[in-house]
């Protein structure tokens, strides 16, 4: 276009209107690769490598963050455009729904202590707990987890084949062991029988945790855990319905321990990262080898 219009208009004016550099235009005229084209080619290769290393889980926002963390200065719109040109698209969630909260029971319901409370300012101030389902080729698996609301770090998790209090209790026990039994932590969950039953309430009381529960039928009270489940299913378990239960357990283990604890920081702010324990100091507990068989002992 510039070549056609340069007879009537100055090249500099045309380049400004079309938002291209004069050096790039002249390089194109000489049949050479412009600096911008070279930069795009190099950046595209870096994006492809990151996309493959994350198994196609990351979309443009998190690819951009990973690039910036590695020292690459890039605009998220540029990354989005290059990914679109290469047909690279992060995994998206599928609509599947199973009821995991059974709140029709006669057990005591704790008040919602988060309604009038500001956001936590340190770790071990508020923990949130929840249970989700995972479809497999051999039936359902249920995953319970406990998250620190400030750091968004998963502190404990458990995988079970039925909706019993045992899975939720094991996740809580692991969180307590990991964090050294902190006192005065607000433990927030839904109103499900797994969290309202006497056995679970006794553990909370014995360890000095303060129970808090969401309003009935309001998933937004536990939005952090809901968001985590959505990400987990999208990034690690998209094809779980075709897998065996053992395969799903292995994938969960890799994602929750090796991936999340070892390298995932995209949801954390710079302030949170300074407060969060260094991933490089994480030591492997041999008992985790029994994770997918449900035989962890504390």
C-alpha positions as CSV (number, residue, x, y, z in Angstrom):
1,X,0.0,0.0,0.0
2,X,2.8,2.4,0.9
3,X,4.5,1.5,-2.3
4,X,1.4,2.5,-4.3
5,X,0.6,5.7,-2.4
6,X,4.2,7.0,-2.0
7,X,3.9,8.8,-5.3
8,X,1.2,11.1,-3.9
9,X,2.1,11.2,-0.2
10,X,5.3,11.3,1.9
11,X,6.6,7.9,3.1
12,X,6.9,9.2,6.6
13,X,3.3,10.3,6.7
14,X,2.1,6.9,5.3
15,X,4.2,5.0,7.8
16,X,2.7,7.0,10.7
17,X,-0.9,6.5,9.5
18,X,-0.3,2.7,9.1
19,X,1.7,2.5,12.3
20,X,4.8,1.0,10.7
21,X,8.4,2.1,11.0
22,X,10.2,3.6,8.0
23,X,13.1,1.3,8.6
24,X,10.8,-1.6,8.5
25,X,9.2,-0.4,5.3
26,X,12.6,0.1,3.6
27,X,13.8,-3.3,4.8
28,X,10.7,-4.8,3.2
29,X,11.5,-3.1,0.0
30,X,15.0,-4.6,0.1
31,X,13.5,-8.0,0.7
32,X,15.1,-8.1,4.2
33,X,13.5,-9.0,7.5
34,X,12.7,-5.9,9.6
35,X,13.6,-5.6,13.2
36,X,10.0,-5.9,14.2
37,X,9.5,-9.1,12.1
38,X,12.7,-10.6,13.6
39,X,11.4,-9.8,17.1
40,X,8.1,-11.3,16.4
41,X,9.7,-14.5,15.1
42,X,11.9,-14.9,18.1
43,X,9.0,-14.1,20.5
44,X,6.8,-16.6,18.7
45,X,9.4,-19.3,19.3
46,X,9.5,-18.4,23.0
47,X,5.7,-18.5,23.2
48,X,5.6,-21.9,21.5
49,X,8.2,-23.3,23.9
50,X,6.3,-22.0,26.9
51,X,2.9,-23.2,25.6
52,X,4.3,-26.7,25.1
53,X,6.0,-26.8,28.5
54,X,2.7,-25.9,30.1
55,X,0.9,-28.7,28.1
56,X,-1.4,-26.2,26.4
57,X,-2.8,-25.1,29.7
58,X,-1.8,-21.4,29.6
59,X,-3.6,-18.7,27.6
60,X,-2.1,-15.4,26.6
61,X,-2.3,-13.6,30.0
62,X,-0.3,-16.2,31.8
63,X,2.1,-16.8,28.9
64,X,2.7,-13.0,29.0
65,X,3.4,-13.2,32.7
66,X,5.8,-16.1,32.3
67,X,7.7,-14.2,29.6
68,X,8.0,-11.1,31.7
69,X,9.2,-13.1,34.7
70,X,12.0,-14.5,32.5
71,X,13.0,-10.9,31.6
72,X,11.2,-10.6,28.3
73,X,9.6,-7.2,27.9
74,X,6.4,-7.7,25.9
75,X,2.8,-6.4,25.6
76,X,0.0,-8.8,26.3
77,X,-1.9,-7.7,23.2
78,X,1.2,-8.6,21.1
79,X,1.4,-12.0,22.8
80,X,-2.3,-12.6,22.2
81,X,-2.0,-11.7,18.5
82,X,1.0,-14.0,17.9
83,X,-0.7,-16.9,19.7
84,X,-3.8,-16.3,17.6
85,X,-1.7,-16.4,14.4
86,X,-0.1,-19.7,15.5
87,X,-3.4,-21.2,16.5
88,X,-2.3,-21.5,20.2
89,X,-5.2,-21.4,22.6
90,X,-5.3,-22.2,26.3
91,X,-7.7,-24.8,27.5
92,X,-11.3,-23.7,28.4
93,X,-13.6,-25.2,30.8
94,X,-16.6,-27.4,30.1
95,X,-20.0,-27.2,31.7
96,X,-20.4,-30.2,34.1
97,X,-22.3,-30.1,37.3
98,X,-22.5,-32.6,40.2
99,X,-23.9,-31.7,43.6
100,X,-21.2,-32.0,46.3
101,X,-22.8,-29.9,49.0
102,X,-25.5,-31.6,51.1
103,X,-26.7,-29.0,53.5
104,X,-30.0,-30.6,54.4
105,X,-28.9,-31.9,57.8
106,X,-29.4,-31.1,61.5
107,X,-25.8,-30.3,62.4
108,X,-24.8,-26.8,63.7
109,X,-24.1,-24.1,61.1
110,X,-21.3,-21.7,61.8
111,X,-21.8,-18.0,61.0
112,X,-20.2,-16.4,58.0
113,X,-17.3,-14.6,59.5
114,X,-16.0,-13.3,56.1
115,X,-19.0,-11.1,55.3
116,X,-17.9,-8.1,57.5
117,X,-14.2,-8.9,57.3
118,X,-11.7,-7.2,55.1
119,X,-9.3,-9.2,52.9
120,X,-6.6,-11.1,54.8
121,X,-3.2,-9.4,55.0
122,X,-1.0,-12.4,55.9
123,X,-0.9,-16.2,55.6
124,X,-2.7,-18.4,58.1
125,X,-5.3,-15.8,58.7
126,X,-8.1,-17.3,56.7
127,X,-8.3,-20.8,55.2
128,X,-11.0,-21.8,52.7
129,X,-12.0,-25.5,52.1
130,X,-14.2,-27.1,49.5
131,X,-14.9,-30.4,47.7
132,X,-15.3,-31.0,44.0
133,X,-16.0,-33.9,41.7
134,X,-14.0,-35.4,38.9
135,X,-15.6,-37.8,36.3
136,X,-13.5,-40.8,35.2
137,X,-14.1,-43.8,33.0
138,X,-14.6,-45.9,36.1
139,X,-16.9,-43.6,38.0
140,X,-16.6,-40.4,40.1
141,X,-13.7,-39.3,42.2
142,X,-14.0,-36.5,44.8
143,X,-11.3,-34.0,45.7
144,X,-11.1,-32.1,48.9
145,X,-8.7,-29.2,49.4
146,X,-7.8,-26.4,51.8
147,X,-6.4,-23.1,50.5
148,X,-4.8,-20.2,52.3
149,X,-6.9,-17.2,51.2
150,X,-4.0,-14.7,51.3
151,X,-1.3,-16.6,49.4
152,X,-3.8,-18.8,47.4
153,X,-1.6,-21.7,48.1
154,X,-3.1,-25.2,48.4
155,X,-2.1,-26.4,51.9
156,X,-3.7,-29.8,51.9
157,X,-5.7,-32.1,49.6
158,X,-7.2,-35.5,49.4
159,X,-8.9,-37.8,46.8
160,X,-11.7,-40.2,47.7
161,X,-14.3,-42.3,45.9
162,X,-17.3,-41.2,48.0
163,X,-18.6,-38.1,49.6
164,X,-17.7,-38.8,53.2
165,X,-16.1,-36.6,55.9
166,X,-12.9,-38.6,55.6
167,X,-11.7,-36.9,52.5
168,X,-12.3,-33.4,53.9
169,X,-10.7,-34.4,57.2
170,X,-7.6,-35.7,55.5
171,X,-7.1,-32.5,53.5
172,X,-7.5,-30.5,56.7
173,X,-5.0,-32.7,58.6
174,X,-2.4,-32.2,55.8
175,X,-2.9,-28.5,55.9
176,X,-2.4,-28.4,59.7
177,X,0.8,-30.5,59.4
178,X,2.1,-28.4,56.6
179,X,1.6,-25.1,58.4
180,X,2.6,-26.3,61.9
181,X,-0.8,-26.2,63.6
182,X,-1.4,-22.4,63.6
183,X,-3.9,-21.0,66.1
184,X,-6.8,-18.7,65.5
185,X,-7.2,-19.4,61.8
186,X,-10.6,-18.8,60.3
187,X,-11.7,-21.9,58.5
188,X,-14.3,-21.1,55.9
189,X,-16.3,-23.7,54.0
190,X,-19.8,-24.4,52.6
191,X,-22.6,-25.9,54.8
192,X,-22.0,-29.4,53.6
193,X,-22.3,-32.3,56.1
194,X,-18.6,-33.1,55.6
195,X,-17.7,-29.8,57.3
196,X,-20.7,-29.6,59.7
197,X,-20.4,-33.1,61.2
198,X,-19.2,-33.6,64.7
199,X,-16.0,-35.2,63.8
200,X,-14.8,-32.3,61.6
201,X,-16.0,-29.7,64.2
202,X,-14.0,-31.5,66.9
203,X,-10.8,-31.3,64.9
204,X,-11.3,-27.6,64.3
205,X,-11.9,-27.0,68.0
206,X,-9.0,-29.2,69.1
207,X,-6.5,-27.2,66.9
208,X,-7.9,-23.8,67.7
209,X,-9.4,-23.0,64.3
210,X,-12.5,-20.8,64.0
211,X,-15.4,-22.2,61.9
212,X,-17.1,-20.1,59.3
213,X,-19.6,-21.1,56.7
214,X,-21.1,-19.6,53.5
215,X,-24.6,-18.5,53.1
216,X,-26.9,-21.2,51.8
217,X,-26.8,-21.6,48.1
218,X,-24.2,-18.8,47.6
219,X,-21.1,-20.0,45.8
220,X,-19.6,-16.5,45.8
221,X,-18.8,-16.7,49.5
222,X,-16.1,-19.3,48.6
223,X,-15.2,-17.8,45.2
224,X,-11.4,-18.4,45.6
225,X,-11.9,-22.2,45.9
226,X,-14.5,-22.3,43.1
227,X,-12.0,-20.4,40.8
228,X,-9.3,-22.9,41.7
229,X,-11.5,-25.9,40.9
230,X,-12.3,-24.4,37.5
231,X,-8.7,-23.9,36.7
232,X,-7.7,-27.4,37.9
233,X,-10.4,-29.1,35.7
234,X,-9.5,-26.9,32.7
235,X,-5.8,-27.3,32.9
236,X,-5.2,-30.8,34.2
237,X,-8.4,-32.9,33.9
238,X,-10.1,-31.8,30.7
239,X,-10.1,-35.4,29.4
240,X,-10.6,-37.2,32.8
241,X,-13.9,-38.8,31.7
242,X,-11.9,-41.1,29.4
243,X,-9.2,-42.0,32.0
244,X,-9.0,-44.6,34.7
245,X,-9.2,-43.5,38.3
246,X,-5.5,-44.3,38.8
247,X,-4.6,-42.1,35.8
248,X,-6.7,-39.2,37.3
249,X,-5.0,-39.6,40.7
250,X,-1.6,-39.4,39.0
251,X,-2.6,-36.3,37.0
252,X,-3.9,-34.7,40.2
253,X,-0.7,-35.5,42.1
254,X,1.4,-33.9,39.3
255,X,-0.7,-30.8,39.1
256,X,-1.3,-30.2,42.8
257,X,2.1,-31.0,44.1
258,X,4.8,-31.0,41.4
259,X,3.2,-28.2,39.3
260,X,1.4,-26.0,41.8
261,X,3.8,-26.2,44.7
262,X,6.9,-26.3,42.5
263,X,6.3,-23.5,39.9
264,X,2.9,-22.0,39.7
265,X,2.8,-18.3,40.9
266,X,0.6,-16.6,38.3
267,X,-2.2,-15.9,40.8
268,X,0.1,-14.3,43.4
269,X,1.0,-10.6,43.6
270,X,4.6,-9.6,44.2
271,X,3.7,-8.9,47.9
272,X,2.2,-12.4,48.2
273,X,5.2,-14.1,46.6
274,X,7.5,-12.5,49.2
275,X,5.4,-13.9,52.0
276,X,4.9,-17.3,50.4
277,X,7.5,-20.0,51.3
278,X,10.1,-20.3,48.5
279,X,9.3,-23.1,46.1
280,X,13.0,-23.9,45.9
281,X,12.9,-24.9,49.5
282,X,10.1,-27.4,49.1
283,X,11.2,-30.9,50.1
284,X,9.5,-34.0,48.8
285,X,7.8,-36.1,51.4
286,X,8.1,-39.8,50.5
287,X,4.6,-40.4,51.9
288,X,3.2,-38.5,48.9
289,X,4.0,-41.5,46.8
290,X,0.8,-43.0,48.3
291,X,-1.3,-40.0,47.5
292,X,-3.3,-41.5,44.6
293,X,-3.9,-44.7,46.6
294,X,-5.5,-42.8,49.5
295,X,-3.0,-44.3,52.1
296,X,-1.4,-41.2,53.4
297,X,-0.7,-41.5,57.2
298,X,0.1,-38.5,59.4
